[in-house]
Amino acid sequence: MKAQLHMALPRLAELEGGARVGYRQLDRQGRTEAEGEAAQAQLKSLARGREVLAWLHPDDSLCTELVLPPLPAARLGAAVQCAAQGLILGDVRAVHIAHGPRAADGKVAVAWLGQAALQGLAQWLSNAGLKPRGLYPTPARAGACPVASLHSGLRAPGAAQHGWPRALALCASAAMIWTLGLNLYAARLADTGQQLRQHMHQQVRAAYPQLQVILNPLQQVRQQLAAGDNGAVAPFNHLLQAAGSAMPFLAGAVEQLTYHDGVLDLQPLPGAARPPADNAWQTRLAAQGIEASSSDHGWTLRPATATGEEVANVE
């Protein structure tokens, strides 16, 4: 085993603000030599002669498990990509998806992160003089998601693309043939992907029967885990259920939920349908004691007399 430097990254949105990074240095036997927090400028010296592994902040981590049939390694990635379309809201092409090996019980760890966020992290790591050998999600609860490294999506900013025309032509031809085969295979997997999505909804509903409305299963589960026993679950559910009944145009249009201090913000998918011109939906919510407003950034719901110190972000 090579000596290692483990880094616990802060939220990606805070990287450029001078946030400090938690670190732990391990020797060749895996024993901790030193640990603490460091600024970006200190990390290069801490990593000298060591293999660098990094873990995302829980708020930036998205991971789950899929159960897939036995597949050749070349087809496992295609199956994961197909199934992920039923789990990821928004344009899948804007997301980097990684997966681990298939376990004996058929489970495959899957993690994903937006391409823009990943490339911003790549720039920050490059500025720090670091080249991680692993970039892992941190699950919402221990043991919830086995290792699936996202580091293959880190590309050095401004890296030149070299090659030869003939080689590129051959690669293009091979890619075309492979794509045709993949399309045929993906068509057979389409029904399986839909079944996985329905199964996920059923699991969430069984685990949290109080969630009468499920707009984004993964984020709502993380909301429930984060809320715990702090009293935030009931008002959150009230706002969410009211939104589901009074705002039918939300179906399939929500990219992100954020619940903070008794206020629920709903961010739409790019290009999602806007609410009707009349304010009937606001009137229906007002009848339930909820104030609602709409803006270019989405919709905001709050109790007419919102109180409380609950904080439960869903990223």
C-alpha positions in Angstrom: 0.0 0.0 0.0 1.3 3.5 -0.9 1.2 6.3 1.6 -2.0 8.3 1.2 -3.5 11.7 1.7 -7.3 11.6 2.4 -9.2 14.9 1.9 -12.7 15.7 3.1 -13.8 18.5 0.7 -16.0 21.4 1.8 -19.1 22.2 -0.2 -18.0 22.8 -3.8 -19.8 26.2 -3.7 -17.4 27.2 -0.9 -14.1 26.1 -2.5 -13.2 29.5 -4.0 -14.1 31.3 -0.7 -10.9 30.1 1.0 -12.6 27.2 2.8 -10.3 24.9 4.6 -10.0 21.2 3.7 -10.0 18.4 6.3 -7.1 16.0 5.7 -5.6 12.8 7.1 -2.1 11.4 6.2 -1.7 7.6 6.3 1.5 5.6 6.1 2.0 2.5 4.1 0.3 0.3 6.7 -2.8 2.5 6.7 -2.0 4.1 10.1 -2.8 7.8 10.6 0.4 9.9 10.8 -1.3 13.4 11.0 -4.7 15.0 10.5 -6.3 18.4 10.7 -7.4 21.2 8.3 -5.4 23.0 5.7 -5.7 25.8 3.2 -5.5 25.1 -0.5 -1.9 26.4 -0.7 -0.8 23.8 1.9 -2.2 20.7 0.3 0.5 20.2 -2.3 3.2 19.8 0.3 0.9 17.5 2.4 0.4 15.3 -0.7 4.1 15.0 -1.7 4.9 11.3 -2.2 1.4 10.2 -1.4 -1.6 8.9 -3.3 -4.5 11.5 -3.0 -8.0 10.4 -2.4 -10.9 12.9 -1.9 -14.4 12.7 -0.6 -17.2 15.1 -1.5 -19.2 17.0 1.1 -22.5 15.1 1.9 -24.4 18.1 0.4 -22.7 17.5 -3.0 -22.9 13.7 -2.9 -25.5 11.8 -4.9 -25.2 8.0 -4.8 -27.5 5.0 -4.8 -27.5 1.3 -5.6 -29.0 -0.5 -8.5 -29.7 -4.2 -8.8 -28.7 -5.3 -12.3 -28.5 -8.8 -14.0 -25.1 -10.3 -14.8 -23.6 -8.3 -17.7 -20.2 -8.2 -19.4 -18.2 -5.3 -18.2 -18.6 -3.4 -21.5 -22.4 -3.5 -21.1 -22.6 -2.8 -17.4 -21.8 0.9 -18.0 -24.5 1.1 -20.7 -27.1 -0.5 -18.4 -26.2 2.0 -15.6 -26.5 4.9 -17.9 -29.9 3.7 -19.1 -31.1 3.1 -15.6 -29.8 6.5 -14.4 -32.1 8.3 -16.8 -34.9 7.3 -14.5 -33.1 8.6 -11.4 -31.6 11.9 -12.5 -33.8 14.9 -13.1 -32.7 17.1 -15.9 -30.3 16.5 -18.8 -28.3 13.3 -18.2 -25.7 14.6 -20.6 -24.9 17.4 -18.2 -24.0 14.9 -15.5 -21.0 12.6 -15.0 -22.1 9.2 -13.9 -19.7 6.6 -12.3 -20.3 3.1 -11.0 -18.5 0.4 -9.1 -18.4 -3.3 -9.9 -21.4 -5.6 -9.7 -21.5 -7.4 -6.4 -22.5 -11.1 -5.9 -26.1 -10.0 -5.0 -26.4 -7.9 -8.2 -26.0 -4.5 -6.5 -24.0 -1.9 -8.3 -23.0 1.4 -6.6 -23.8 4.4 -8.7 -22.7 8.0 -8.1 -23.1 11.2 -10.1 -22.2 14.9 -10.2 -22.9 17.8 -12.5 -20.3 18.3 -15.2 -20.0 22.0 -14.4 -19.4 21.3 -10.7 -16.9 18.6 -11.6 -14.9 20.8 -13.9 -14.9 23.6 -11.3 -13.5 21.1 -8.8 -10.9 20.0 -11.5 -9.7 23.6 -11.8 -9.4 24.1 -8.1 -7.5 20.8 -7.7 -5.2 21.9 -10.6 -4.5 25.2 -8.9 -3.6 23.3 -5.8 -1.2 21.0 -7.7 -3.2 17.9 -6.9 -4.2 14.9 -9.1 -6.5 12.6 -7.1 -6.6 8.9 -7.7 -10.1 8.7 -6.3 -13.1 11.1 -5.8 -15.9 9.5 -3.8 -19.4 10.6 -2.6 -20.1 10.7 1.1 -23.5 8.9 1.6 -26.2 10.5 3.7 -25.8 7.6 6.2 -22.9 5.2 6.8 -22.9 2.2 4.6 -25.7 3.4 2.3 -23.6 3.5 -0.8 -20.5 1.5 -1.6 -17.5 3.0 -3.3 -18.0 4.5 -6.8 -15.3 6.9 -7.8 -16.0 10.0 -9.9 -12.4 10.9 -10.5 -12.5 9.8 -14.2 -14.6 12.9 -14.8 -11.9 15.2 -13.6 -10.1 16.7 -16.7 -7.2 19.1 -16.4 -8.4 22.5 -17.5 -7.2 23.5 -20.9 -5.7 20.0 -21.5 -4.7 19.7 -25.2 -6.3 17.0 -27.3 -3.8 15.2 -29.5 -4.2 12.5 -32.1 -3.9 11.6 -35.7 -6.6 12.0 -38.4 -6.6 8.3 -39.4 -6.8 7.2 -35.8 -9.7 9.6 -35.2 -11.5 8.3 -38.3 -11.2 4.7 -37.1 -12.4 5.7 -33.6 -15.4 7.5 -35.1 -16.3 4.4 -37.2 -15.9 2.1 -34.2 -18.0 4.5 -32.1 -20.8 4.5 -34.8 -20.9 0.7 -34.9 -20.9 0.6 -31.1 -23.6 3.2 -30.8 -25.9 1.2 -33.2 -25.4 -1.8 -31.0 -25.9 0.2 -27.8 -29.2 1.7 -29.1 -30.6 -1.8 -29.7 -29.5 -2.9 -26.3 -30.7 0.3 -24.6 -34.2 -0.3 -26.2 -34.3 -3.7 -24.5 -33.4 -2.0 -21.2 -35.9 0.8 -21.4 -38.6 -1.2 -19.7 -36.1 -2.3 -17.0 -35.2 1.4 -16.3 -38.8 2.3 -15.9 -39.4 -0.5 -13.5 -36.4 0.6 -11.5 -37.8 4.1 -11.2 -41.2 2.8 -10.1 -39.6 0.4 -7.6 -37.7 3.4 -6.1 -40.9 5.3 -5.7 -42.5 2.3 -4.0 -39.5 1.9 -1.7 -39.7 5.6 -0.7 -43.4 5.4 -0.1 -43.1 2.3 2.0 -40.3 3.8 4.1 -42.0 7.1 4.5 -45.8 6.6 4.3 -46.3 10.2 5.4 -44.9 11.4 2.1 -48.2 11.5 0.1 -46.5 13.4 -2.7 -43.2 12.2 -4.2 -41.7 14.7 -6.6 -38.0 13.8 -6.2 -37.5 10.5 -4.3 -33.7 10.8 -3.6 -33.9 14.4 -2.4 -37.0 13.8 -0.3 -35.4 10.8 1.4 -32.3 12.9 2.2 -34.7 15.6 3.6 -36.3 13.0 5.9 -32.9 11.8 7.1 -31.6 15.3 7.7 -34.8 16.4 9.5 -34.7 13.4 11.9 -36.5 14.2 15.2 -35.9 18.0 15.1 -39.6 18.8 14.3 -39.1 19.8 10.7 -40.8 16.9 9.1 -44.4 17.8 9.7 -44.3 21.4 8.3 -42.2 20.2 5.4 -44.7 17.5 4.5 -47.6 19.9 4.9 -46.0 22.3 2.4 -45.0 19.5 0.0 -48.5 17.8 0.1 -50.2 21.2 -0.5 -47.9 21.9 -3.4 -48.7 18.5 -5.0 -52.5 19.0 -4.7 -52.7 22.7 -5.6 -49.9 22.9 -8.2 -50.4 20.1 -10.7 -48.1 21.8 -13.2 -45.2 20.7 -10.9 -45.4 17.1 -12.0 -42.1 16.2 -13.7 -40.9 19.8 -13.6 -39.0 20.1 -10.3 -35.2 19.9 -10.4 -34.4 20.8 -6.8 -36.2 21.2 -3.4 -34.8 23.4 -0.6 -36.5 23.6 2.8 -35.1 26.3 5.2 -36.6 27.9 8.2 -40.1 26.8 7.3 -39.9 27.9 3.7 -40.0 25.5 0.8 -38.4 26.6 -2.5 -39.0 24.6 -5.7 -36.6 25.1 -8.5 -37.9 24.1 -12.0 -36.1 22.1 -14.6 -34.7 24.2 -17.5 -37.6 24.7 -20.0 -40.2 23.4 -17.6 -43.8 24.6 -18.1 -44.6 27.8 -16.2 -47.7 28.1 -13.9 -51.0 29.2 -15.4 -51.6 33.0 -15.8 -54.4 33.0 -13.3 -53.7 32.8 -9.5 -56.1 29.9 -8.8 -53.2 27.8 -7.5 -52.2 30.5 -5.1 -55.8 30.8 -3.9 -56.0 27.1 -3.3 -52.8 27.3 -1.2 -54.0 30.3 0.7 -57.1 28.3 1.7 -54.7 25.9 3.4 -52.9 28.7 5.2 -49.9 28.8 2.8 -48.5 31.9 1.1 -47.1 31.2 -2.3 -45.1 33.3 -4.8 -43.6 32.7 -8.3 -40.4 34.1 -9.8 -38.0 33.4 -12.6 -36.2 31.1 -10.2 -39.2 29.0 -9.3 -41.8 28.9 -6.6 -41.7 29.7 -2.9 -44.2 28.4 -0.3 -44.4 29.3 3.4 -46.9 29.1 6.2 -48.9 32.3 6.6 -47.3 32.6 10.1 -44.0 30.8 9.4 -41.9 30.2 12.5 -39.2 27.7 13.6 -35.5 27.2 13.5 -35.6 24.1 11.4 -32.9 23.8 8.7 -32.9 20.9 6.3 -31.3 21.5 2.9 -31.8 19.2 -0.1 -29.1 19.5 -2.6 
